[in-house]
Amino acid sequence: MAATRLVLLVALVATSAWELPPSLRMATAAQAVEQAAAAVAIHALRPLVGSAGDLGRRGGVSCDSWRLAVEAHNKRDWRTVPADCEGYVGHYMLGGHYRRDSRVVVDEAIAYAEGLKLGGGGKEVWVFDIDETSLSNLPYYATHGFGTKPYNATSFNEYVVEGSAPALPETQRLFRKLIALGIKPVFLTGRTEDQRAITVANLRRQGYSGWDKLLLKPVGFKATAIAYKSGERRKLQDAGYVIVGNIGDQWSDILGAPEGARTFKLPDPMYYIG
Amino acid sequence: MAATRLVLLVALVATSAWELPPSLRMATAAQAVEQAAAAVAIHALRPLVGSAGDLGRRGGVSCDSWRLAVEAHNKRDWRTVPADCEGYVGHYMLGGHYRRDSRVVVDEAIAYAEGLKLGGGGKEVWVFDIDETSLSNLPYYATHGFGTKPYNATSFNEYVVEGSAPALPETQRLFRKLIALGIKPVFLTGRTEDQRAITVANLRRQGYSGWDKLLLKPVGFKATAIAYKSGERRKLQDAGYVIVGNIGDQWSDILGAPEGARTFKLPDPMYYIG
Protein backbone atom coordinates (compact mmCIF):
# COMPACT_ATOMS: atom_id res chain seq x y z
CA MET A 1 0.00 0.00 0.00
CA ALA A 2 3.00 2.29 0.21
CA ALA A 3 4.22 4.20 -2.79
CA THR A 4 7.57 5.89 -2.99
CA ARG A 5 7.63 9.16 -4.81
CA LEU A 6 10.45 11.41 -5.82
CA VAL A 7 9.60 15.04 -5.37
CA LEU A 8 11.76 17.77 -6.85
CA LEU A 9 11.03 21.12 -5.36
CA VAL A 10 12.61 24.44 -6.15
CA ALA A 11 11.19 27.05 -3.82
CA LEU A 12 11.99 30.72 -3.66
CA VAL A 13 11.79 31.45 0.04
CA ALA A 14 11.29 35.02 1.18
CA THR A 15 12.28 35.40 4.80
CA SER A 16 11.86 38.39 7.04
CA ALA A 17 14.50 38.49 9.75
CA TRP A 18 13.60 38.81 13.40
CA GLU A 19 15.27 41.49 15.43
CA LEU A 20 18.10 39.22 16.43
CA PRO A 21 21.81 39.62 17.09
CA PRO A 22 23.74 39.86 13.81
CA SER A 23 25.37 36.49 14.49
CA LEU A 24 21.98 34.82 14.15
CA ARG A 25 21.02 36.61 10.96
CA MET A 26 21.60 35.23 7.53
CA ALA A 27 24.73 37.11 6.50
CA THR A 28 25.07 36.79 2.77
CA ALA A 29 22.93 35.33 0.03
CA ALA A 30 25.46 32.57 -0.55
CA GLN A 31 25.59 31.59 3.11
CA ALA A 32 21.85 31.81 3.27
CA VAL A 33 21.41 29.36 0.43
CA GLU A 34 23.84 26.96 2.07
CA GLN A 35 22.32 27.21 5.53
CA ALA A 36 18.76 27.04 4.30
CA ALA A 37 19.47 24.06 2.09
CA ALA A 38 21.05 22.24 5.02
CA ALA A 39 18.23 23.13 7.41
CA VAL A 40 15.49 22.27 4.96
CA ALA A 41 17.16 18.98 4.14
CA ILE A 42 17.27 18.14 7.83
CA HIS A 43 13.61 18.73 8.54
CA ALA A 44 12.18 17.72 5.22
CA LEU A 45 13.90 14.38 5.29
CA ARG A 46 13.47 13.68 8.98
CA PRO A 47 9.86 12.44 8.82
CA LEU A 48 10.73 10.19 5.95
CA VAL A 49 13.12 7.83 7.65
CA GLY A 50 12.09 4.19 7.50
CA SER A 51 9.04 2.72 5.84
CA ALA A 52 5.71 4.52 6.03
CA GLY A 53 4.38 2.04 8.55
CA ASP A 54 7.15 2.82 10.98
CA LEU A 55 6.94 6.60 10.88
CA GLY A 56 6.82 8.20 14.30
CA ARG A 57 7.09 4.89 16.05
CA ARG A 58 10.45 3.25 15.61
CA GLY A 59 12.72 6.10 16.65
CA GLY A 60 12.00 8.16 13.55
CA VAL A 61 10.31 11.31 14.79
CA SER A 62 8.15 13.24 12.35
CA CYS A 63 9.11 16.72 13.52
CA ASP A 64 6.33 18.59 11.78
CA SER A 65 3.72 16.19 13.16
CA TRP A 66 5.32 16.52 16.60
CA ARG A 67 5.09 20.32 16.36
CA LEU A 68 1.43 20.15 15.29
CA ALA A 69 0.68 17.84 18.22
CA VAL A 70 2.27 20.41 20.55
CA GLU A 71 0.32 23.32 19.08
CA ALA A 72 -3.02 21.46 19.17
CA HIS A 73 -2.35 20.39 22.79
CA ASN A 74 -2.25 16.72 21.98
CA LYS A 75 1.33 16.45 23.17
CA ARG A 76 1.57 17.52 26.83
CA ASP A 77 4.06 17.55 29.67
CA TRP A 78 7.06 17.11 27.41
CA ARG A 79 10.45 18.10 28.77
CA THR A 80 12.62 18.64 25.73
CA VAL A 81 12.32 18.87 21.99
CA PRO A 82 13.21 15.46 20.45
CA ALA A 83 16.96 15.49 19.78
CA ASP A 84 16.32 14.61 16.14
CA CYS A 85 14.26 17.80 15.74
CA GLU A 86 16.88 20.39 16.72
CA GLY A 87 17.58 21.28 13.10
CA TYR A 88 13.90 21.35 12.25
CA VAL A 89 12.97 23.62 15.17
CA GLY A 90 15.96 25.86 14.52
CA HIS A 91 14.98 26.33 10.94
CA TYR A 92 11.35 26.88 11.88
CA MET A 93 12.23 29.56 14.42
CA LEU A 94 14.94 31.40 12.48
CA GLY A 95 13.41 31.13 9.04
CA GLY A 96 10.15 32.71 7.98
CA HIS A 97 7.84 29.95 9.20
CA TYR A 98 7.48 30.98 12.85
CA ARG A 99 6.91 34.58 11.87
CA ARG A 100 4.35 33.60 9.25
CA ASP A 101 2.45 31.36 11.70
CA SER A 102 2.46 34.14 14.31
CA ARG A 103 1.18 36.63 11.78
CA VAL A 104 -1.93 34.58 11.03
CA VAL A 105 -2.69 34.31 14.77
CA VAL A 106 -2.36 38.07 15.24
CA ASP A 107 -4.40 38.80 12.13
CA GLU A 108 -7.21 36.76 13.70
CA ALA A 109 -6.81 38.53 17.04
CA ILE A 110 -6.97 41.96 15.43
CA ALA A 111 -10.01 41.04 13.34
CA TYR A 112 -11.72 39.83 16.51
CA ALA A 113 -10.75 42.96 18.49
CA GLU A 114 -11.95 45.28 15.73
CA GLY A 115 -15.33 43.58 15.84
CA LEU A 116 -15.85 44.15 19.56
CA LYS A 117 -18.35 46.67 20.91
CA LEU A 118 -16.77 48.25 23.96
CA GLY A 119 -18.78 49.35 26.94
CA GLY A 120 -17.31 52.84 27.09
CA GLY A 121 -16.20 52.53 30.70
CA GLY A 122 -12.61 51.63 29.81
CA LYS A 123 -12.82 48.32 31.68
CA GLU A 124 -11.90 46.06 28.76
CA VAL A 125 -8.47 44.47 29.07
CA TRP A 126 -6.41 42.02 27.02
CA VAL A 127 -4.01 39.69 28.82
CA PHE A 128 -0.53 39.22 27.34
CA ASP A 129 1.96 36.64 28.45
CA ILE A 130 5.58 37.87 28.20
CA ASP A 131 8.13 35.19 27.29
CA GLU A 132 7.72 33.93 23.71
CA THR A 133 4.61 36.12 23.48
CA SER A 134 5.63 39.77 24.00
CA LEU A 135 9.39 39.22 24.20
CA SER A 136 11.38 36.54 22.40
CA ASN A 137 14.05 34.45 24.08
CA LEU A 138 15.12 33.07 20.75
CA PRO A 139 18.64 34.55 21.12
CA TYR A 140 19.02 32.33 24.19
CA TYR A 141 17.45 29.20 22.76
CA ALA A 142 19.32 29.53 19.47
CA THR A 143 22.56 29.02 21.40
CA HIS A 144 21.13 26.35 23.71
CA GLY A 145 19.87 23.67 21.37
CA PHE A 146 16.44 25.12 20.50
CA GLY A 147 14.80 23.32 23.40
CA THR A 148 16.53 19.97 22.94
CA LYS A 149 18.44 20.41 26.20
CA PRO A 150 16.79 20.35 29.66
CA TYR A 151 15.82 23.74 31.07
CA ASN A 152 18.72 25.40 32.87
CA ALA A 153 17.37 28.00 35.28
CA THR A 154 20.80 29.49 35.97
CA SER A 155 21.81 30.25 32.40
CA PHE A 156 18.29 31.26 31.41
CA ASN A 157 17.99 33.75 34.26
CA GLU A 158 21.38 35.17 33.37
CA TYR A 159 19.94 35.84 29.95
CA VAL A 160 16.74 37.37 31.34
CA VAL A 161 18.55 39.85 33.58
CA GLU A 162 20.43 41.18 30.56
CA GLY A 163 17.07 42.66 29.56
CA SER A 164 17.94 42.26 25.92
CA ALA A 165 15.11 40.04 24.69
CA PRO A 166 13.72 41.37 21.41
CA ALA A 167 10.02 42.10 20.92
CA LEU A 168 7.93 39.69 18.90
CA PRO A 169 6.89 42.04 16.11
CA GLU A 170 3.48 40.45 15.50
CA THR A 171 2.52 40.64 19.17
CA GLN A 172 3.67 44.23 19.27
CA ARG A 173 1.42 44.98 16.33
CA LEU A 174 -1.55 43.56 18.29
CA PHE A 175 -0.52 45.43 21.45
CA ARG A 176 -0.47 48.79 19.67
CA LYS A 177 -3.70 48.08 17.83
CA LEU A 178 -5.53 47.29 21.06
CA ILE A 179 -4.39 50.52 22.68
CA ALA A 180 -5.61 52.42 19.62
CA LEU A 181 -8.97 50.64 19.96
CA GLY A 182 -9.23 51.50 23.67
CA ILE A 183 -8.52 48.02 25.03
CA LYS A 184 -5.97 48.00 27.82
CA PRO A 185 -3.07 45.53 27.76
CA VAL A 186 -2.27 43.66 30.96
CA PHE A 187 0.94 41.65 31.17
CA LEU A 188 0.61 38.43 33.16
CA THR A 189 3.82 36.45 33.44
CA GLY A 190 5.42 33.56 35.26
CA ARG A 191 8.45 35.80 35.77
CA THR A 192 8.84 36.62 39.44
CA GLU A 193 8.44 39.93 41.24
CA ASP A 194 12.23 40.31 41.72
CA GLN A 195 12.52 40.59 37.94
CA ARG A 196 10.11 43.52 37.70
CA ALA A 197 12.69 46.25 37.08
CA ILE A 198 14.58 44.40 34.35
CA THR A 199 11.33 43.26 32.74
CA VAL A 200 9.99 46.82 32.62
CA ALA A 201 13.32 48.05 31.22
CA ASN A 202 13.35 45.30 28.59
CA LEU A 203 9.76 45.97 27.54
CA ARG A 204 10.37 49.73 27.27
CA ARG A 205 13.63 49.29 25.37
CA GLN A 206 11.71 47.19 22.88
CA GLY A 207 9.10 49.84 22.33
CA TYR A 208 6.28 48.63 24.56
CA SER A 209 4.45 51.36 26.45
CA GLY A 210 0.96 52.13 27.67
CA TRP A 211 0.20 48.87 29.45
CA ASP A 212 -2.27 48.98 32.31
CA LYS A 213 -0.72 46.40 34.64
CA LEU A 214 2.31 44.16 34.85
CA LEU A 215 1.48 41.15 37.01
CA LEU A 216 4.48 39.09 38.14
CA LYS A 217 4.47 36.01 40.32
CA PRO A 218 5.43 36.46 43.98
CA VAL A 219 8.86 34.99 44.71
CA GLY A 220 8.46 31.49 46.12
CA PHE A 221 4.80 31.20 45.07
CA LYS A 222 4.03 27.53 44.50
CA ALA A 223 1.28 26.72 42.04
CA THR A 224 0.94 25.42 38.51
CA ALA A 225 1.01 28.02 35.76
CA ILE A 226 -2.67 27.37 35.07
CA ALA A 227 -3.65 27.84 38.72
CA TYR A 228 -1.53 30.97 39.12
CA LYS A 229 -2.63 32.65 35.90
CA SER A 230 -6.32 31.77 36.11
CA GLY A 231 -6.28 33.04 39.72
CA GLU A 232 -4.88 36.38 38.57
CA ARG A 233 -7.47 36.62 35.82
CA ARG A 234 -10.15 35.91 38.40
CA LYS A 235 -8.87 38.85 40.46
CA LEU A 236 -9.02 41.09 37.40
CA GLN A 237 -12.64 40.08 36.81
CA ASP A 238 -13.52 40.56 40.47
CA ALA A 239 -12.04 44.07 40.24
CA GLY A 240 -14.50 44.87 37.45
CA TYR A 241 -12.32 44.31 34.41
CA VAL A 242 -13.65 42.54 31.34
CA ILE A 243 -11.05 40.23 29.83
CA VAL A 244 -11.93 40.40 26.15
CA GLY A 245 -8.81 38.58 24.97
CA ASN A 246 -5.89 36.52 26.20
CA ILE A 247 -2.77 35.60 24.23
CA GLY A 248 0.14 33.36 25.10
CA ASP A 249 2.50 30.77 23.68
CA GLN A 250 1.61 28.08 26.24
CA TRP A 251 -1.70 26.32 26.72
CA SER A 252 -1.23 27.06 30.42
CA ASP A 253 -1.52 30.76 29.54
CA ILE A 254 -5.00 30.33 28.16
CA LEU A 255 -6.59 27.41 30.00
CA GLY A 256 -8.40 27.69 33.33
CA ALA A 257 -11.51 29.78 34.03
CA PRO A 258 -11.84 32.64 33.53
CA GLU A 259 -9.89 32.22 30.30
CA GLY A 260 -10.96 35.48 28.74
CA ALA A 261 -13.70 35.88 26.15
CA ARG A 262 -11.38 34.67 23.41
CA THR A 263 -7.95 33.08 23.55
CA PHE A 264 -5.06 32.95 21.12
CA LYS A 265 -2.23 30.43 21.09
CA LEU A 266 1.02 31.64 19.58
CA PRO A 267 3.41 28.96 18.33
CA ASP A 268 6.18 27.68 20.56
CA PRO A 269 7.94 24.45 19.66
CA MET A 270 10.84 25.09 22.08
CA TYR A 271 9.45 24.40 25.53
CA TYR A 272 6.39 23.37 27.51
CA ILE A 273 5.09 24.87 30.75
CA GLY A 274 2.32 22.84 32.37
CA MET B 1 15.49 43.16 6.55
CA ALA B 2 14.22 40.59 4.08
CA ALA B 3 16.55 38.11 2.48
CA THR B 4 15.65 36.05 -0.55
CA ARG B 5 16.96 32.54 -0.51
CA LEU B 6 16.96 29.84 -3.11
CA VAL B 7 16.21 26.50 -1.64
CA LEU B 8 16.81 23.32 -3.57
CA LEU B 9 15.13 20.38 -2.07
CA VAL B 10 15.11 16.79 -3.20
CA ALA B 11 12.86 14.81 -0.94
CA LEU B 12 12.07 11.14 -1.06
CA VAL B 13 8.47 11.01 0.09
CA ALA B 14 7.07 7.74 1.36
CA THR B 15 3.30 7.73 1.34
CA SER B 16 0.93 5.17 2.75
CA ALA B 17 -2.36 5.11 0.93
CA TRP B 18 -5.67 5.48 2.72
CA GLU B 19 -8.41 2.97 2.04
CA LEU B 20 -9.84 5.04 -0.77
CA PRO B 21 -11.49 4.33 -4.11
CA PRO B 22 -8.86 3.41 -6.72
CA SER B 23 -9.54 6.63 -8.62
CA LEU B 24 -8.16 8.60 -5.69
CA ARG B 25 -5.08 6.45 -5.26
CA MET B 26 -1.76 7.19 -6.84
CA ALA B 27 -1.77 4.79 -9.77
CA THR B 28 1.78 4.46 -11.01
CA ALA B 29 5.12 5.71 -9.82
CA ALA B 30 5.41 8.01 -12.84
CA GLN B 31 1.98 9.54 -12.30
CA ALA B 32 2.72 9.81 -8.62
CA VAL B 33 5.86 11.84 -9.25
CA GLU B 34 3.98 14.13 -11.58
CA GLN B 35 0.99 14.63 -9.30
CA ALA B 36 3.07 15.05 -6.21
CA ALA B 37 5.37 17.55 -7.86
CA ALA B 38 2.38 19.59 -9.00
CA ALA B 39 0.67 19.45 -5.63
CA VAL B 40 3.82 20.23 -3.69
CA ALA B 41 4.59 23.11 -6.00
CA ILE B 42 1.13 24.52 -5.33
CA HIS B 43 1.31 24.49 -1.57
CA ALA B 44 5.00 25.10 -1.14
CA LEU B 45 4.95 28.18 -3.29
CA ARG B 46 1.63 29.54 -2.07
CA PRO B 47 2.90 31.17 1.13
CA LEU B 48 5.72 32.77 -0.74
CA VAL B 49 3.81 35.08 -3.01
CA GLY B 50 4.64 38.75 -2.62
CA SER B 51 7.15 40.28 -0.24
CA ALA B 52 7.52 38.93 3.26
CA GLY B 53 5.69 41.91 4.70
CA ASP B 54 2.60 41.14 2.70
CA LEU B 55 2.32 37.48 3.55
CA GLY B 56 -1.10 36.45 4.73
CA ARG B 57 -2.50 39.92 4.40
CA ARG B 58 -2.77 41.05 0.81
CA GLY B 59 -4.73 38.17 -0.60
CA GLY B 60 -1.83 35.75 -0.40
CA VAL B 61 -2.94 33.07 2.03
CA SER B 62 -0.25 31.08 3.78
CA CYS B 63 -2.03 27.73 3.68
CA ASP B 64 0.19 25.94 6.17
CA SER B 65 -0.17 28.81 8.67
CA TRP B 66 -3.91 28.83 8.07
CA ARG B 67 -4.06 25.09 8.81
CA LEU B 68 -2.02 25.51 11.99
CA ALA B 69 -4.36 28.31 13.11
CA VAL B 70 -7.31 25.97 12.56
CA GLU B 71 -5.72 23.11 14.51
CA ALA B 72 -4.68 25.35 17.44
CA HIS B 73 -8.18 26.86 17.55
CA ASN B 74 -7.01 30.34 16.68
CA LYS B 75 -9.10 30.37 13.52
CA ARG B 76 -12.78 29.85 14.38
CA ASP B 77 -16.17 29.97 12.73
CA TRP B 78 -14.78 29.68 9.23
CA ARG B 79 -17.12 28.54 6.48
CA THR B 80 -14.87 27.31 3.72
CA VAL B 81 -11.23 26.55 3.08
CA PRO B 82 -9.62 29.54 1.33
CA ALA B 83 -9.98 28.98 -2.42
CA ASP B 84 -6.22 29.35 -2.86
CA CYS B 85 -5.67 26.40 -0.50
CA GLU B 86 -7.62 23.70 -2.36
CA GLY B 87 -4.44 22.20 -3.82
CA TYR B 88 -2.66 22.44 -0.49
CA VAL B 89 -5.46 20.76 1.48
CA GLY B 90 -5.91 18.11 -1.19
CA HIS B 91 -2.26 17.23 -1.11
CA TYR B 92 -2.26 17.26 2.69
CA MET B 93 -5.23 14.90 2.90
CA LEU B 94 -4.33 12.49 0.10
CA GLY B 95 -0.58 12.41 0.65
CA GLY B 96 1.12 11.08 3.74
CA HIS B 97 0.91 14.23 5.82
CA TYR B 98 -2.61 13.81 7.25
CA ARG B 99 -1.94 10.20 8.11
CA ARG B 100 1.38 11.07 9.75
CA ASP B 101 -0.18 13.85 11.83
CA SER B 102 -3.00 11.52 12.90
CA ARG B 103 -0.54 8.83 13.86
CA VAL B 104 1.26 11.09 16.34
CA VAL B 105 -2.06 12.01 17.97
CA VAL B 106 -3.05 8.37 18.34
CA ASP B 107 0.40 7.41 19.61
CA GLU B 108 -0.12 9.98 22.38
CA ALA B 109 -3.61 8.71 23.11
CA ILE B 110 -2.43 5.10 23.38
CA ALA B 111 0.51 6.04 25.61
CA TYR B 112 -1.93 7.91 27.86
CA ALA B 113 -4.44 5.02 27.91
CA GLU B 114 -1.75 2.47 28.71
CA GLY B 115 -0.73 4.54 31.72
CA LEU B 116 -4.21 4.62 33.23
CA LYS B 117 -5.11 2.65 36.33
CA LEU B 118 -8.64 1.37 35.86
CA GLY B 119 -11.08 1.00 38.72
CA GLY B 120 -12.01 -2.56 37.86
CA GLY B 121 -15.74 -1.86 37.67
CA GLY B 122 -15.76 -1.51 33.90
CA LYS B 123 -17.09 2.05 34.04
CA GLU B 124 -14.28 3.71 32.09
CA VAL B 125 -15.33 4.90 28.65
CA TRP B 126 -13.66 6.76 25.79
CA VAL B 127 -15.75 9.04 23.60
CA PHE B 128 -15.23 8.87 19.83
CA ASP B 129 -16.66 11.30 17.33
CA ILE B 130 -17.56 9.62 14.02
CA ASP B 131 -17.07 11.82 10.93
CA GLU B 132 -13.40 12.57 10.23
CA THR B 133 -12.59 10.72 13.46
CA SER B 134 -13.79 7.11 13.19
CA LEU B 135 -14.93 7.25 9.57
CA SER B 136 -13.45 9.36 6.80
CA ASN B 137 -15.52 11.37 4.36
CA LEU B 138 -12.49 12.09 2.27
CA PRO B 139 -13.96 10.28 -0.76
CA TYR B 140 -16.74 12.89 -0.70
CA TYR B 141 -14.58 15.93 -0.03
CA ALA B 142 -11.98 14.89 -2.60
CA THR B 143 -14.64 15.30 -5.28
CA HIS B 144 -16.15 18.45 -3.73
CA GLY B 145 -13.25 20.86 -3.55
CA PHE B 146 -11.67 19.69 -0.27
CA GLY B 147 -13.78 22.11 1.77
CA THR B 148 -13.41 25.11 -0.53
CA LYS B 149 -17.10 24.94 -1.45
CA PRO B 150 -19.94 25.74 0.99
CA TYR B 151 -21.44 22.75 2.82
CA ASN B 152 -24.13 21.06 0.75
CA ALA B 153 -26.39 19.04 3.06
CA THR B 154 -28.15 17.28 0.18
CA SER B 155 -25.11 15.88 -1.58
CA PHE B 156 -23.31 15.14 1.69
CA ASN B 157 -26.24 13.16 3.08
CA GLU B 158 -26.48 11.24 -0.18
CA TYR B 159 -22.90 10.23 0.44
CA VAL B 160 -23.55 9.31 4.09
CA VAL B 161 -26.46 7.00 3.29
CA GLU B 162 -24.25 5.02 0.92
CA GLY B 163 -22.57 3.80 4.10
CA SER B 164 -19.26 3.53 2.28
CA ALA B 165 -17.06 5.86 4.35
CA PRO B 166 -13.69 4.21 5.05
CA ALA B 167 -12.32 3.86 8.57
CA LEU B 168 -9.53 6.15 9.69
CA PRO B 169 -6.86 3.52 10.34
CA GLU B 170 -5.16 5.39 13.19
CA THR B 171 -8.43 5.88 15.07
CA GLN B 172 -9.26 2.23 14.54
CA ARG B 173 -5.91 1.30 16.07
CA LEU B 174 -6.83 3.34 19.17
CA PHE B 175 -10.34 1.88 19.28
CA ARG B 176 -9.04 -1.70 19.30
CA LYS B 177 -6.31 -0.92 21.81
CA LEU B 178 -8.84 0.58 24.24
CA ILE B 179 -11.06 -2.49 24.06
CA ALA B 180 -8.02 -4.67 24.74
CA LEU B 181 -7.23 -2.49 27.77
CA GLY B 182 -10.80 -2.74 29.08
CA ILE B 183 -11.88 0.82 28.23
CA LYS B 184 -15.25 0.95 26.49
CA PRO B 185 -15.68 3.03 23.34
CA VAL B 186 -18.74 5.27 23.09
CA PHE B 187 -19.58 6.91 19.76
CA LEU B 188 -21.01 10.41 20.11
CA THR B 189 -21.91 12.02 16.81
CA GLY B 190 -23.75 14.95 15.29
CA ARG B 191 -25.32 12.48 12.87
CA THR B 192 -29.03 12.20 13.56
CA GLU B 193 -31.05 9.27 14.92
CA ASP B 194 -32.57 8.55 11.48
CA GLN B 195 -29.06 7.66 10.26
CA ARG B 196 -28.52 5.02 12.96
CA ALA B 197 -28.96 1.95 10.76
CA ILE B 198 -26.66 3.12 7.97
CA THR B 199 -24.10 4.36 10.49
CA VAL B 200 -24.04 1.01 12.28
CA ALA B 201 -23.75 -0.79 8.93
CA ASN B 202 -20.93 1.49 7.82
CA LEU B 203 -19.02 1.08 11.08
CA ARG B 204 -19.38 -2.71 11.01
CA ARG B 205 -18.40 -2.95 7.35
CA GLN B 206 -15.26 -1.05 8.22
CA GLY B 207 -14.32 -3.43 10.99
CA TYR B 208 -15.55 -1.57 14.06
CA SER B 209 -17.17 -3.76 16.69
CA GLY B 210 -17.48 -3.91 20.45
CA TRP B 211 -18.59 -0.35 21.14
CA ASP B 212 -20.66 0.27 24.25
CA LYS B 213 -22.99 2.98 22.96
CA LEU B 214 -23.76 4.85 19.78
CA LEU B 215 -25.25 8.23 20.67
CA LEU B 216 -26.89 10.08 17.79
CA LYS B 217 -28.62 13.44 17.87
CA PRO B 218 -32.43 13.44 17.95
CA VAL B 219 -33.88 14.61 14.64
CA GLY B 220 -34.71 18.31 14.84
CA PHE B 221 -32.68 18.85 18.02
CA LYS B 222 -31.49 22.45 18.07
CA ALA B 223 -28.30 23.19 19.93
CA THR B 224 -24.69 23.96 19.16
CA ALA B 225 -22.38 20.99 18.80
CA ILE B 226 -20.64 21.95 22.03
CA ALA B 227 -23.90 22.16 23.96
CA TYR B 228 -25.24 18.90 22.52
CA LYS B 229 -22.07 16.88 23.01
CA SER B 230 -21.15 18.20 26.45
CA GLY B 231 -24.75 17.52 27.53
CA GLU B 232 -24.44 13.90 26.39
CA ARG B 233 -21.13 13.54 28.21
CA ARG B 234 -22.78 14.92 31.34
CA LYS B 235 -25.44 12.23 31.08
CA LEU B 236 -22.74 9.58 30.79
CA GLN B 237 -21.07 10.90 33.93
CA ASP B 238 -24.36 11.11 35.77
CA ALA B 239 -24.97 7.46 34.84
CA GLY B 240 -21.75 6.52 36.60
CA TYR B 241 -19.37 6.34 33.66
CA VAL B 242 -15.87 7.75 33.89
CA ILE B 243 -14.87 9.49 30.66
CA VAL B 244 -11.13 8.86 30.60
CA GLY B 245 -10.64 10.11 27.05
CA ASN B 246 -12.37 11.96 24.24
CA ILE B 247 -11.22 12.21 20.63
CA GLY B 248 -12.58 14.22 17.74
CA ASP B 249 -11.55 16.26 14.72
CA GLN B 250 -13.46 19.39 15.80
CA TRP B 251 -12.82 21.59 18.82
CA SER B 252 -16.57 21.37 19.42
CA ASP B 253 -16.08 17.63 20.03
CA ILE B 254 -13.76 18.23 22.96
CA LEU B 255 -14.74 21.58 24.49
CA GLY B 256 -17.47 22.03 27.10
CA ALA B 257 -17.51 20.45 30.57
CA PRO B 258 -17.27 17.60 31.19
CA GLU B 259 -14.69 17.29 28.44
CA GLY B 260 -13.29 13.97 29.60
CA ALA B 261 -10.11 13.50 31.60
CA ARG B 262 -7.99 13.99 28.51
CA THR B 263 -8.89 15.18 25.03
CA PHE B 264 -7.33 14.60 21.62
CA LYS B 265 -7.79 16.73 18.53
CA LEU B 266 -7.35 14.94 15.22
CA PRO B 267 -6.49 17.10 12.22
CA ASP B 268 -9.23 18.38 9.94
CA PRO B 269 -8.48 21.21 7.53
CA MET B 270 -11.66 20.62 5.47
CA TYR B 271 -14.50 21.99 7.58
CA TYR B 272 -15.43 23.67 10.84
CA ILE B 273 -18.34 22.84 13.15
CA GLY B 274 -18.91 25.41 15.89
Interface residues (C-beta under 8 A of the other chain):
Chain A: M1 A2 A3 T4 R5 L6 V7 L8 L9 V10 A11 L12 V13 A14 T15 S16 A17 M26 A29 A32 V33 A36 A37 V40 A41 A44 L45 P47 L48 S51 A52 G53 L55 G56 R57 S62 D64 S65 W66 L68 A69 E71 A72 H73 N74 K75 G96 H97 R99 R100 D101 R103 V104 V105 D107 E108 A109 T263 F264 K265 P267
Chain B: M1 A2 A3 T4 R5 L6 V7 L8 L9 V10 A11 L12 V13 A14 T15 S16 A17 M26 A29 A32 V33 A36 A37 V40 A41 A44 L45 P47 L48 G50 S51 A52 G53 L55 G56 R57 S62 D64 S65 W66 L68 A69 E71 A72 H73 N74 K75 G96 H97 R100 D101 R103 V104 V105 D107 E108 A109 T263 F264 K265 P267
